[in-house]
Amino acid sequence: MPWADLVFTVAESKRLIAKAIPSLDVVRQALSHGTVIVCRGSTCAYVAEELTGRRLRKSSFVLGRITPARWSAGQLFDAAVPEIVLRNGQPIDGVSLAEALAELQAGDVVIKGANALDYRAGLAANLIGHPSGGTLGLVLGAVHGRGAHLVIPVGLEKLVAGDLLTAARRADEAHTDTALPRFWVFRGRIVTEIEALQILCGVEAVHVASGGICGAEGAVWLRVVGTHQQVSAALRVANEIHGEPSFLEDSIGAGSEEQKGDANDVS
């Protein structure tokens, strides 16, 4: 059976996942007749671009973030773009996350990223710093209470050793220290690079290796198997997204374009 090996950097993986989200069955249906909410987050920034067709200054679309210990963000994360709400596929301005969640109906979709992934168990987790549970606290009640779908775009870079439930129990031991973030495990429709390639090309993907150097730190190596047409399609998709700039490079570039008055940017 035809096969190919594909390597995706972290940014390329985010773009790959984002390209697949609009074709996911529940998202496609909600884009046609319903509401789709894209919560803030680094991977969700790429998803927002694919759903709206508009470039986004990605550093403006994140909440909590993990950066190198001695790295200074400067003014990179100063601006803030609110969550994106689409009704029948069209962006709706001036609607807050709380307002959009209050109007959710069965079949609608909320898209929320994750900080950790337990792929075998089908579980994701977020680090929570807000005393009321942050965005996830708002989202989960509305999703489950109203029969909406929670879609979790998350790269295989977020895989953790061991299981998330054990990690959550260990995190609970430190909950008396309010300076530490809490750990919230949750379920939803997980979309990694594996699901993205299946959605876009029909191939079966296996996670073979991770990591790299010279910009491939955090990268994933996937072997894809399928028909000649499916594998060829996967190679075309990979070729289209290879060279995707890193999150930092893209955010700095978008900031420069904003200063030039690019009307197609969202900031």
C-alpha positions, -999 to +999 in steps of 0.1 A: +000+000+000+014+035-008+028+055+020+048+086+028+066+102+057+057+138+066+073+161+091+055+192+104+069+219+126+047+233+154+034+261+132+029+238+103+009+214+125-013+243+137-020+253+101-027+217+091-052+213+119-068+246+111-073+237+075-092+206+085-115+222+110-139+238+084-144+203+068-152+186+101-188+173+099-202+191+129-184+224+120-196+222+084-232+218+096-229+247+121-213+270+095-243+263+072-271+266+098-259+276+132-232+292+153-195+286+156-175+302+184-137+302+182-121+308+216-088+325+220-056+305+218-026+300+196-039+270+176-074+286+175-058+317+159-050+296+129-085+281+129-100+316+130-080+325+099-092+295+080-128+300+090-129+338+082-104+340+054-088+370+072-053+373+085-050+376+123-023+390+144-020+358+164-003+372+194-035+393+200-056+361+201-041+343+230-049+342+267-025+322+289+007+312+272+039+292+278+071+310+267+108+303+275+116+311+311+140+340+303+121+353+272+106+388+273+074+394+254+078+431+253+046+446+237+039+415+216+008+404+237-005+439+246-034+440+222-064+417+225-088+404+199-121+390+213-134+355+206-147+351+170-184+343+165-198+331+132-235+327+125-244+308+093-208+312+084-206+350+087-185+367+114-207+387+139-190+418+155-198+431+189-209+399+205-191+388+237-182+352+245-208+352+273-235+365+251-227+340+223-227+311+248-261+322+262-276+318+227-260+284+219-284+258+205-281+221+200-257+214+171-237+246+175-200+244+179-174+259+203-138+255+193-113+256+222-076+245+223-058+226+251-025+227+270-022+189+273-033+158+254-038+122+264-045+108+230-052+072+239-077+082+265-093+108+243-087+135+270-074+170+269-066+194+297-061+231+303-041+250+329-065+273+347-054+305+364-087+323+368-106+317+401-139+311+382-124+287+357-116+311+329-128+305+294-132+268+299-154+274+329-178+295+308-177+271+278-182+237+294-215+245+311-230+260+280-218+232+257-231+204+278-262+222+290-274+232+255-263+201+235-236+219+215-203+204+203-169+211+217-141+208+191-105+207+205-078+215+179-046+204+195-012+193+181+006+162+191+033+184+206+009+186+236+011+149+244+020+142+280+038+112+295+014+091+315-023+097+318-040+131+324-062+119+353-031+110+373-015+143+364-047+161+375-046+142+409-010+153+414-019+189+405-048+188+431-022+182+458-009+217+453-042+235+451-037+251+485-011+273+468-032+298+449-002+310+429-002+278+409-025+272+380-052+245+383-055+216+360-088+209+342-093+176+323-121+176+297-135+158+267-145+169+232-140+162+196-102+161+194-085+171+161-048+165+159-026+162+128-038+126+126-075+135+123-066+165+101-049+143+075-078+119+075-104+147+071-085+164+043-070+134+024-085+102+037-052+087+048-044+068+079-016+086+098+007+071+125+027+093+148+063+079+144+086+104+161+088+139+176+112+167+180+141+181+160+165+210+156+170+241+135+134+252+139+119+217+141+119+217+179+085+202+188+079+189+153+061+156+146+069+129+121+039+111+107+037+081+083+006+082+062-009+052+044-037+051+018-044+048-019-022+065-044-047+094-047-049+098-009-012+098-003-007+121-032-033+145-017-014+143+017+018+152+000+002+182-018-013+194+015+021+191+032+038+209+004+013+238+007+019+243+044+056+236+046+074+268+053+046+282+075+064+309+096+067+303+134+041+318+157+065+345+167+076+354+131+040+355+120+029+378+148+057+402+143+050+403+106+014+409+111+022+437+135+044+454+108+015+451+082-009+466+107+013+497+108+010+499+070-028+499+074-035+465+058-073+465+058-074+427+056-058+422+091-078+416+122-062+433+152 
